[in-house]
Amino acid sequence: MKQLFPFLLAALFLVSGSRTAPAQQFQLLKKTTIGGDGGWDFMTIDAERRHLFIAHSTQVEVYDLEKDSVIHHILNTEGVHGIAVASAEGHGFISCGKSNTVLMFDLNTFDTLRRIPVGTKPDAIIYDPYSKHIFVMNADSHDISVLDATNGSVESTIKLSGAPEFAVSDEQGKVFVNLEDKSAIVRIDSKKNTVTATWPVAPGKAPTGIAMHIYSHTLFIACANEKVVLMDSRTGKVMTSVEIGKGVDAIVYDTAAGHGQQFPGFAISSNGDGTATVIGAPSDDWYQAEEFETITTARGARTLALDPKTENLYFVTAELAQAPIATTQDPHPRPPIMPGTFMVLKYGRVRK
């Protein structure tokens, strides 16, 4: 189902006995070209300080959410993949894939505090508020470096059975990590820094993004075979799956859209084919999850961030040329990026 009309969506919620959810109608609010060359990866929002951190080529762009403009560049982040924000500690952490390090910086001044050696090819990176640890997914060494968010010291290294891609915290002592090459999820005790379970994500394959509705214990696992798998985080049981667009790399969960903790909100996946898929449930039961809306974004907009204050969505992409012809050496060539066209796309929800 591509989109439920507002009156039908409201009717479904009323029949189920749940509170009515607002109709989902996203529209482009602003396009900001910030230029520069090279590729991009994850984004992270510091909601308190109103900053969006964007992994872009060899630097991190600091984008002011109120001004809709770049206010700073954090340099020397070769092979940057992700940014973690430890807001209470006042520290940010950047994974630098080419130097096998994490750059720790001050969230207020953006000054570099230290550079921390980690595993091989650090990729995604998250903050767990329960343990006050930073979890660094090292793709090539198949492990996770665990850092103290207060001082950046390496607390532990967690060995894995495959390549970690992205992770999410339940903020209650557990971290869930995608193993992309194994099509599996591992559950980690964030205090003991140990793996406590491994679960397959079938019918999903090659999981990339992961998000969570903490209060219903539901994981949303975005997979390369154009599915989002919904899993019970307590048991590893796959509840259902929802079809999405091609080229997904990230997914977020908007609790605020559900008017509170217990009521379901919406998960949104960013797909590189120029779409984003809004996933919800017509009742409190995620077993009935379905696609509520397809947002038209732009080709290459495969990552996104959600501002919890405004519920706006932020995507990044650039103008792309035609992809080269596939070869045996490069069966999936990426289209060339047009210089100076890197942009931020801000989308907002219109409620009727």
C-alpha positions as a printed Julia matrix, in Angstrom:
352×3 Matrix{Float64}:
   0.0     0.0     0.0
   1.59    3.24   -1.13
  -0.44    5.66    0.93
  -3.52    5.62    3.13
  -5.83    8.55    2.62
  -6.22   10.67    5.77
  -9.84    9.68    6.39
  -9.09    5.99    5.95
  -6.04    6.16    8.21
  -8.06    7.87   10.93
 -10.82    5.3    10.59
  -8.42    2.4    11.03
  -7.09    3.84   14.27
 -10.58    4.52   15.59
 -11.79    0.99   14.82
  -8.77   -0.47   16.64
  -9.62    1.46   19.79
  -6.35    3.42   19.67
  -5.95    7.14   19.52
  -6.05    8.65   16.06
  -2.66    9.32   14.47
  -2.13   12.44   12.37
  -2.23   11.94    8.62
   1.28   11.61    7.21
   1.92   14.06    4.41
   5.57   15.04    4.2
   6.75   17.83    1.98
  10.09   19.43    1.17
  10.55   22.51    3.37
  14.02   23.59    2.32
  16.88   22.59    0.05
  20.28   23.92    1.09
  23.27   23.44   -1.21
  26.47   23.38    0.86
  28.88   22.28   -1.87
  32.1    20.4    -1.52
  33.2    17.17   -3.13
  33.22   13.5    -2.18
  30.75   11.06   -0.72
  28.75   11.07    2.48
  27.51    8.73    5.16
  25.68    8.97    8.5
  24.16   12.02   10.18
  23.51   12.68   13.87
  21.56   15.45   15.6
  22.52   17.2    18.83
  18.98   18.24   19.7
  20.0    20.29   22.73
  22.5    22.48   20.86
  20.47   22.41   17.61
  23.25   21.01   15.43
  23.2    18.4    12.68
  26.52   16.61   12.16
  27.05   15.3     8.61
  29.78   12.84    7.62
  31.04   14.23    4.3
  34.18   13.08    2.51
  37.15   13.92    4.81
  35.3    16.23    7.19
  32.18   16.64    9.29
  29.85   19.5     8.42
  28.21   21.17   11.42
  24.79   22.33   10.22
  22.76   24.76   12.35
  19.16   23.52   12.45
  17.73   26.96   13.22
  19.72   28.85   10.57
  19.69   26.09    7.93
  23.34   26.67    7.17
  26.78   25.17    7.82
  28.53   26.95   10.69
  31.68   24.86   11.05
  33.8    22.11    9.48
  35.5    19.5    11.65
  38.57   18.55    9.61
  41.02   15.66    9.53
  38.39   12.94    9.68
  39.64   10.8     6.78
  37.18    8.12    5.78
  34.54    9.53    8.12
  31.47    7.33    8.58
  29.53    8.35   11.69
  29.16   10.72   14.61
  28.01    9.93   18.15
  26.73   12.64   20.49
  27.15   12.29   24.26
  25.16   15.41   25.08
  25.34   15.28   28.88
  29.1    14.78   28.77
  29.52   17.56   26.2
  31.5    15.31   23.86
  31.16   14.16   20.28
  32.91   11.19   18.66
  33.7    10.71   14.96
  34.67    7.37   13.37
  37.55    7.83   10.91
  37.64    4.71    8.74
  40.92    5.33    6.95
  43.02    6.04   10.05
  41.36    3.42   12.29
  40.73    6.08   14.92
  37.92    7.96   16.63
  38.2    11.73   16.91
  36.78   13.05   20.2
  35.64   16.7    20.13
  33.95   19.33   22.28
  30.25   19.74   21.4
  30.29   23.45   22.23
  33.53   24.61   20.6
  34.06   21.74   18.1
  37.71   21.62   19.19
  39.48   18.27   18.93
  40.11   16.76   22.38
  41.93   13.57   21.45
  42.32   10.89   18.8
  41.62    7.33   19.96
  42.97    4.19   18.2
  40.22    1.58   17.66
  39.71   -1.47   15.43
  40.01   -1.78   11.68
  37.74    0.41    9.53
  35.5     1.95   12.19
  32.11    2.63   10.66
  28.9     3.35   12.58
  29.2     4.76   16.09
  26.55    5.32   18.8
  26.18    6.58   22.36
  24.46    4.43   25.0
  23.09    6.67   27.78
  22.59    3.74   30.16
  26.27    2.77   30.37
  27.6     6.17   29.19
  29.67    4.25   26.66
  30.44    4.91   23.02
  30.14    1.83   20.8
  32.32    1.85   17.67
  31.49   -0.72   14.96
  34.77   -1.88   13.39
  33.74   -3.41   10.07
  36.95   -5.14    9.0
  38.19   -6.41   12.38
  34.71   -7.75   13.23
  34.58   -6.19   16.67
  33.3    -3.23   18.68
  35.5    -0.77   20.53
  33.81    0.47   23.72
  34.86    3.94   24.87
  34.16    5.93   28.03
  32.13    8.98   26.92
  33.59   11.14   29.69
  37.27   10.8    28.77
  37.5     8.7    25.62
  39.42    5.81   27.2
  39.0     2.36   25.63
  37.02    0.25   28.11
  36.69   -2.99   26.18
  36.72   -4.72   22.79
  33.77   -6.97   21.95
  34.55   -9.72   19.45
  31.82  -10.52   16.91
  31.11  -13.31   14.44
  30.68  -10.93   11.51
  30.95   -7.35   10.27
  28.97   -4.83   12.36
  27.04   -2.24   10.39
  24.81   -0.09   12.63
  23.45   -0.29   16.18
  20.75    1.04   18.47
  20.43    1.27   22.27
  17.3     0.46   24.25
  18.62    2.87   26.93
  18.08    0.12   29.51
  21.33   -1.82   29.25
  21.11   -3.45   25.85
  22.6    -2.54   22.47
  21.47   -4.25   19.25
  23.91   -4.51   16.35
  23.4    -5.48   12.7
  25.85   -8.03   11.29
  25.52   -7.2     7.62
  27.48  -10.14    6.21
  25.69  -12.66    8.44
  22.15  -11.29    8.04
  21.84  -11.36   11.81
  21.41   -9.21   14.91
  23.48   -9.48   18.07
  22.31   -8.29   21.48
  24.95   -6.81   23.77
  24.91   -6.18   27.5
  26.15   -2.58   27.55
  27.43   -2.76   31.14
  29.27   -6.07   30.85
  30.21   -5.49   27.18
  29.34   -9.05   26.2
  27.23  -10.63   23.46
  24.15  -12.26   24.99
  22.23  -13.4    21.89
  22.44  -13.72   18.1
  19.28  -13.8    15.97
  18.7   -14.17   12.19
  16.8   -11.4    10.42
  15.21  -13.6     7.71
  13.32  -12.8     5.53
  15.64   -9.8     5.56
  19.12   -9.98    4.05
  22.22   -7.83    4.62
  20.84   -5.5     7.34
  22.08   -1.91    7.3
  20.07    0.57    9.39
  18.36   -0.22   12.68
  15.96    1.77   14.87
  13.78    0.99   17.88
  10.49    1.76   19.58
  11.74    1.24   23.12
   8.37    0.97   24.85
   7.03   -1.84   22.66
  10.43   -3.56   22.45
  10.28   -3.42   18.65
  13.36   -3.3    16.43
  13.09   -1.98   12.86
  15.85   -3.53   10.78
  16.39   -2.06    7.29
  17.75   -4.66    4.87
  19.35   -4.57    1.44
  16.69   -6.84   -0.1
  14.14   -4.01    0.12
  12.57   -4.99    3.42
  12.26   -3.62    6.92
  12.06   -6.48    9.39
  10.22   -5.94   12.69
  11.69   -7.97   15.55
  10.8    -8.39   19.22
  13.95   -7.22   21.04
  13.22   -9.5    24.02
  13.05  -12.78   22.11
  14.51  -12.17   18.65
  11.24  -13.27   17.07
  10.54  -11.69   13.69
   7.0   -10.3    13.83
   6.56   -9.17   10.23
   8.32   -7.37    7.39
   7.41   -4.41    5.19
   8.51   -3.75    1.61
  10.55   -0.56    1.04
  12.52    1.09   -1.77
  15.94    0.14   -3.11
  19.3     1.13   -1.67
  18.34    1.65    1.99
  21.11    2.65    4.38
  19.36    4.14    7.4
  16.13    4.12    9.38
  14.82    6.29   12.23
  11.91    6.0    14.64
   9.66    8.96   15.44
   8.08    8.36   18.84
   6.63   11.87   18.99
   4.39   11.09   16.03
   2.58    8.61   18.26
   1.73   11.18   20.97
   3.58    9.38   23.73
   5.53    6.41   24.9
   3.13    3.51   24.54
   1.32    4.56   21.37
   3.13    3.56   18.14
   4.73    6.31   16.13
   6.37    5.76   12.76
   9.6     4.31   11.4
  11.07    5.98    8.31
  13.67    4.35    6.05
  15.82    6.35    3.63
  16.25    4.59    0.31
  18.91    5.49   -2.23
  16.39    5.22   -5.09
  14.97    8.61   -4.12
  12.24    7.49   -1.74
  11.69    7.23    2.0
   9.21    4.72    3.38
   6.99    5.6     6.35
   6.02    2.49    8.33
   3.28    2.4    10.94
   0.58    0.17   12.39
  -3.2     0.68   12.29
  -3.33   -0.41   15.96
  -0.98   -0.86   18.9
   0.05   -4.21   17.42
   3.22   -4.04   15.33
   2.34   -7.42   13.81
   0.02   -5.37   11.59
   2.69   -2.93   10.44
   2.45   -1.62    6.9
   3.67    1.14    4.63
   1.73    4.33    5.32
   3.41    6.67    2.89
   6.2     6.9     0.35
   8.06   10.22    0.48
   9.74   11.36   -2.74
  13.24   12.59   -1.84
  16.15   12.56   -4.31
  18.37    9.92   -5.83
  21.25    9.07   -3.5
  19.48   10.27   -0.33
  20.15    7.0     1.48
  20.82    8.37    4.99
  18.67   10.56    7.2
  18.34   12.11   10.64
  15.26   13.0    12.69
  15.02   16.17   14.75
  13.06   15.12   17.87
  12.09   18.73   18.61
  10.4    19.56   15.29
   9.95   16.03   13.85
  11.61   17.29   10.66
  13.58   14.83    8.57
  16.98   15.66    7.09
  18.45   13.89    4.07
  21.69   14.56    2.21
  22.61   13.86   -1.38
  24.16   15.46   -4.44
  23.47   15.65   -8.14
  24.61   12.37   -9.66
  25.81   11.58  -13.17
  25.04    8.34  -14.96
  26.68    5.3   -13.38
  29.49    3.56  -15.3
  28.84    0.22  -16.97
  29.13   -2.67  -14.53
  32.2    -4.88  -14.8
  33.38   -8.09  -13.19
  35.72   -6.07  -10.97
  33.0    -3.54  -10.08
  29.57   -5.17  -10.5
  27.74   -2.32   -8.74
  29.43    0.94   -9.76
  28.26    4.11   -8.06
  27.27    7.1   -10.18
  29.82    9.95  -10.17
  29.05   12.91   -7.89
  28.75   16.28   -9.61
  31.21   18.68   -7.92
  29.77   21.39   -5.68
  26.23   19.96   -5.58
  26.17   18.37   -2.11
  22.93   19.39   -0.4
  20.73   19.06    2.67
  17.01   18.37    2.17
  14.64   19.21    5.02
  11.2    17.6     5.06
   8.33   18.34    7.42
   4.98   16.74    8.16
   1.79   18.57    7.29
  -1.1    17.56    9.53
  -4.67   17.97    8.45
